[in-house]
Amino acid sequence: MDTEGFAEFLDDQQFSGVVRVTRGTHTLFEAATGEASPRWSVANTLDTRFDTAGITKLFTSVAVLQQVSKGNLDLETSIHHYVDLENTAIPIGVTLLHLLTHTSGIADDADEEAGESYAEIFRTTPSYTLTSARDFLPLFAHKKPYDEPGVESHYSNAGYILAGLALEKVTGVPYRQYVFDEVFGPAGMLDSGFYDRREAAPRVAEGWDKNDDGQWVSNIFSYAPIGAPDAGAHSTAADLQKFFEAIRSGVLLDSEFTDEYLSPQVEHDEETSYGFGLEFDLNEDGTVRSYFKDGINPGASGIVRHYLEQELDVVVLSNSEDGAWDVITELDDRIEEL
């Protein structure tokens, strides 16, 4: 890889974040650029912790599958068995399998494809009131489902909120604590956690985006202040790569669910399939080219990705909503060089 050329590309993009490209234990490229705090001109470093947005769903799915392997949860059992959803619009036929593979058909808290927005939600439900998984239920539980369970794949944050609530029910442990103890700890992700953006925490990047007037605005009121089962865990680039290593080596899941986790489960479209949190992009012959999970929130964007043929892990994390995407595309175009 032309590391100098790619470093120049990051400078040209005025990228704020971290990029890490590894093959096994060998680091091919690593860089931290931009500022973790534009307010105080604090630079990003390789050990800066970024909001991973929807990448958090990977940790939730692993946690749920751990409990499935122990017999405490069942993928084919109705979510109503684990979560009190009486008098809601959640169909009785929705299972954990549907929720983890985005095939539940339930309505999301904000259907952005249909023009809904979180900004509208937060006008009536202040973001600072959403500090636990159960706090999100009123945002979607009474909305009419899109489809019957198992009919179509429709990316859903709400589905992972329900999966997190099922996890809490059978373990008796708060979601964030369980992930910290049973996912981050065993994987060696010592720099990962759930940090409340209203509080001071070391090495945590602040999220900033430009408004319509070109001014930088903090994301402090743009969504929930602390992570939930669908989004918001914080991690370093190195820790996300450790997560992939822990999955592939069987540290986090037994052999059966390790294989299932790294395999497509349902077709989303001609080019992409959904798994248990992971997404898979396909070659023309239908084989898997890479598996990945990306995420986007106000003040956060990124991806963790593994290319099978090249045996490469790629992590891009940015503390702006638009920051990661051009970098991700450029890296994908350069993969043949690696």
C-alpha positions in Angstrom: 0.0 0.0 0.0 1.2 3.5 -0.8 1.2 4.7 2.8 2.5 8.2 1.9 -0.1 8.6 -0.8 -2.9 7.5 1.6 -1.6 9.8 4.4 -1.7 12.7 1.9 -5.3 11.7 1.1 -6.2 11.9 4.8 -4.7 15.4 4.9 -6.5 16.5 1.8 -9.8 15.2 3.3 -9.1 17.0 6.6 -10.0 13.7 8.2 -10.7 13.7 11.9 -10.3 10.2 13.3 -8.2 7.1 13.2 -7.4 4.6 10.5 -5.9 1.1 11.1 -5.1 -1.6 8.6 -3.7 -4.9 9.8 -3.0 -8.4 8.5 -2.7 -10.8 11.4 -0.3 -9.2 13.9 1.3 -7.0 11.3 0.1 -3.4 11.0 0.2 -2.1 7.4 -1.0 1.4 8.1 -2.0 3.4 11.2 -2.8 7.1 11.5 -4.6 9.5 13.8 -5.5 12.9 12.5 -7.7 15.8 13.4 -9.0 16.8 16.8 -10.7 14.9 19.5 -12.0 18.2 20.9 -12.2 21.1 18.4 -13.3 23.3 21.4 -10.0 22.8 23.1 -7.7 21.8 20.2 -6.9 18.4 21.6 -5.5 16.1 18.9 -6.8 12.6 18.1 -4.3 9.9 19.0 -4.1 6.2 18.2 -5.6 5.4 21.7 -8.5 7.9 21.4 -11.8 6.3 22.1 -14.6 7.0 19.6 -18.3 6.6 19.6 -18.8 3.5 17.4 -22.5 4.2 16.7 -24.2 1.2 15.1 -21.1 -1.0 15.4 -22.3 -1.5 18.9 -24.8 -4.0 17.5 -21.9 -6.5 17.1 -21.4 -6.6 20.9 -25.2 -7.0 21.5 -25.5 -9.9 19.1 -22.5 -11.7 20.6 -23.9 -11.2 24.1 -27.3 -12.6 23.0 -25.7 -15.6 21.3 -23.6 -16.3 24.4 -26.9 -16.7 26.3 -28.4 -18.8 23.5 -25.5 -21.2 23.7 -26.1 -21.5 27.5 -29.7 -22.3 27.0 -31.0 -19.1 28.6 -32.3 -17.6 25.4 -33.8 -19.2 22.3 -33.6 -17.7 18.9 -36.9 -19.2 17.8 -38.9 -18.1 20.9 -41.2 -15.0 20.8 -39.6 -11.8 22.1 -42.8 -11.5 24.2 -41.5 -14.4 26.3 -38.6 -12.3 27.5 -39.9 -8.7 27.4 -43.2 -7.4 28.7 -44.8 -6.1 25.4 -48.4 -6.4 26.3 -50.6 -3.9 24.6 -47.9 -3.0 22.1 -47.8 -3.4 18.3 -44.9 -5.9 18.4 -46.3 -9.1 16.8 -46.2 -12.2 18.9 -44.4 -14.0 16.1 -41.3 -11.8 16.4 -38.3 -13.8 17.6 -34.7 -13.1 18.6 -33.6 -14.5 15.3 -35.7 -11.9 13.5 -34.4 -9.1 15.7 -30.7 -10.0 15.2 -31.0 -10.4 11.4 -33.2 -7.3 10.8 -36.2 -9.4 9.6 -38.7 -8.6 12.4 -40.8 -6.2 10.4 -41.3 -4.0 13.4 -41.3 -0.2 13.0 -38.1 1.6 14.0 -37.9 4.5 16.4 -37.1 6.8 13.6 -37.6 5.5 10.0 -35.1 7.8 8.3 -35.8 6.2 4.9 -39.4 7.4 5.3 -38.3 10.9 6.2 -38.6 10.6 10.0 -35.8 12.0 12.0 -34.4 11.8 15.5 -34.4 15.6 15.8 -38.2 15.4 15.6 -38.3 12.7 18.3 -36.1 14.7 20.6 -38.5 17.7 20.4 -41.0 15.8 22.5 -38.7 13.2 24.1 -35.5 14.9 25.3 -32.5 12.9 24.4 -31.1 13.1 28.0 -34.1 11.0 29.2 -32.9 8.0 27.2 -30.4 6.4 29.5 -31.5 2.7 29.5 -32.7 0.3 26.9 -36.2 0.3 28.3 -36.4 4.1 27.8 -36.5 3.6 24.0 -39.6 1.3 24.0 -42.2 4.1 23.8 -40.5 5.4 20.7 -41.4 2.4 18.6 -43.5 -0.2 20.5 -46.9 1.2 19.5 -46.0 1.9 15.9 -47.6 -0.2 13.1 -45.1 -2.9 11.9 -43.8 -2.6 8.3 -44.2 -6.3 7.5 -45.0 -9.7 9.0 -42.0 -11.3 10.8 -39.5 -13.0 8.4 -40.8 -11.5 5.2 -38.4 -8.7 4.4 -35.1 -7.4 5.8 -35.3 -3.8 7.1 -32.4 -2.4 9.1 -33.7 -1.8 12.6 -32.3 -0.1 15.7 -35.4 -1.0 17.6 -34.8 -4.7 17.1 -31.5 -4.5 18.9 -33.1 -2.6 21.8 -35.5 -5.5 22.3 -32.7 -8.0 22.0 -30.8 -6.0 24.7 -33.9 -6.1 27.0 -34.1 -9.9 26.5 -30.5 -10.2 27.6 -31.1 -8.1 30.7 -34.2 -10.2 31.6 -32.4 -13.6 31.6 -29.1 -12.4 33.1 -30.3 -10.0 35.7 -27.4 -7.7 34.7 -27.7 -4.3 33.1 -26.9 -4.4 29.4 -23.8 -2.2 29.5 -22.3 -4.1 32.5 -22.8 -7.4 30.8 -21.1 -6.3 27.6 -18.2 -4.9 29.6 -17.8 -8.1 31.6 -18.5 -10.8 29.0 -17.5 -9.2 25.7 -15.0 -6.4 26.2 -13.1 -8.2 29.0 -12.6 -11.6 27.4 -11.7 -10.0 24.1 -9.0 -7.9 25.7 -10.7 -4.7 24.8 -9.4 -2.8 27.7 -10.0 0.7 26.1 -13.6 0.1 25.4 -16.7 1.0 27.4 -19.9 3.1 27.5 -19.1 6.7 28.4 -21.8 9.3 29.2 -21.1 12.3 27.0 -22.3 14.6 29.9 -19.4 13.4 32.0 -15.6 13.8 31.8 -13.8 10.6 30.6 -10.2 10.3 29.5 -9.3 9.9 25.8 -12.9 10.1 24.5 -13.4 12.0 21.3 -16.2 14.6 21.3 -18.6 14.5 18.3 -18.9 17.6 16.1 -20.7 18.3 12.8 -21.0 21.4 10.7 -24.5 22.9 10.6 -26.1 24.6 7.6 -24.2 27.8 8.3 -20.8 26.0 8.2 -20.3 26.2 12.0 -19.1 23.3 14.1 -21.8 22.1 16.5 -21.4 19.5 19.3 -23.6 16.4 19.3 -24.4 16.6 23.0 -28.1 17.0 22.4 -28.4 15.1 19.1 -29.1 11.6 20.6 -29.0 9.6 23.8 -26.1 10.6 26.1 -24.9 7.1 26.7 -24.8 3.9 24.6 -27.6 1.4 24.3 -27.9 -2.1 22.7 -28.3 -0.5 19.2 -25.5 2.1 19.3 -23.1 4.3 21.3 -20.3 2.1 22.7 -16.9 3.7 22.7 -13.8 1.9 21.5 -10.4 2.4 20.0 -9.4 1.2 16.5 -7.0 -1.3 18.1 -9.8 -2.7 20.3 -12.2 -3.2 17.4 -9.5 -5.2 15.6 -9.1 -7.3 18.8 -12.9 -7.9 18.7 -12.6 -9.5 15.3 -9.6 -11.6 16.5 -11.6 -12.8 19.5 -14.5 -13.8 17.3 -12.4 -15.7 14.8 -10.4 -17.5 17.5 -13.5 -18.6 19.4 -12.9 -16.6 22.5 -16.3 -15.1 22.6 -18.6 -17.8 21.2 -18.6 -21.5 21.0 -17.6 -23.2 17.7 -21.2 -23.5 16.4 -22.1 -19.9 16.9 -18.6 -18.7 15.8 -19.4 -20.2 12.4 -22.9 -18.8 12.4 -21.7 -15.4 13.4 -19.2 -15.3 10.5 -21.8 -16.5 7.9 -24.6 -14.6 6.1 -28.0 -15.4 7.4 -30.5 -13.5 5.2 -30.3 -11.8 1.8 -30.7 -8.0 2.0 -30.2 -7.2 -1.6 -28.2 -8.5 -4.6 -24.9 -7.3 -3.1 -25.4 -7.5 0.6 -26.5 -10.1 3.2 -27.2 -9.6 6.9 -25.9 -11.9 9.6 -26.1 -11.6 13.4 -25.1 -8.0 13.4 -22.4 -8.3 10.7 -23.1 -7.5 7.1 -21.6 -9.3 4.2 -20.8 -7.9 0.7 -20.6 -10.5 -2.0 -18.5 -11.1 -5.1 -20.2 -11.6 -8.5 -20.1 -15.4 -8.0 -22.0 -15.0 -4.7 -19.0 -15.7 -2.4 -18.3 -13.4 0.5 -15.8 -10.6 -0.3 -15.8 -9.0 3.1 -17.8 -8.9 6.4 -18.2 -5.6 8.2 -20.3 -3.4 10.4 -20.5 0.4 9.9 -22.2 3.0 12.0 -23.4 6.6 11.8 -24.7 9.0 14.4 -24.5 12.8 14.8 -20.8 13.3 15.6 -19.8 9.7 14.8 -19.1 7.5 11.8 -16.9 4.4 11.2 -16.5 0.8 10.1 -14.8 -2.4 11.2 -14.2 -4.7 8.2 -12.5 -7.9 7.2 -11.5 -8.7 3.7 -11.4 -12.5 3.3 -9.1 -12.9 0.2 -6.6 -10.3 1.4 -6.9 -11.4 5.1 -7.1 -7.8 6.1 -8.8 -6.0 9.0 -9.7 -2.4 8.4 -11.0 0.0 11.1 -12.0 3.6 10.4 -13.4 5.8 13.2 -14.3 9.5 13.0 -15.9 12.0 15.4 -18.0 13.5 12.7 -21.1 12.2 11.0 -19.6 12.5 7.5 -16.0 12.0 8.4 -15.5 8.3 7.7 -17.2 7.6 4.4 -14.8 9.0 1.8 -11.9 7.3 3.7 -13.8 4.0 3.7 -14.4 4.2 0.0 -10.8 5.1 -0.7 -9.5 2.2 1.3 -11.9 -0.1 -0.4 -10.6 1.0 -3.8 -7.0 0.4 -2.7 -7.5 -3.1 -1.3 -6.1 -4.7 -4.4 -2.8 -3.0 -3.6 -2.5 -4.6 -0.2 
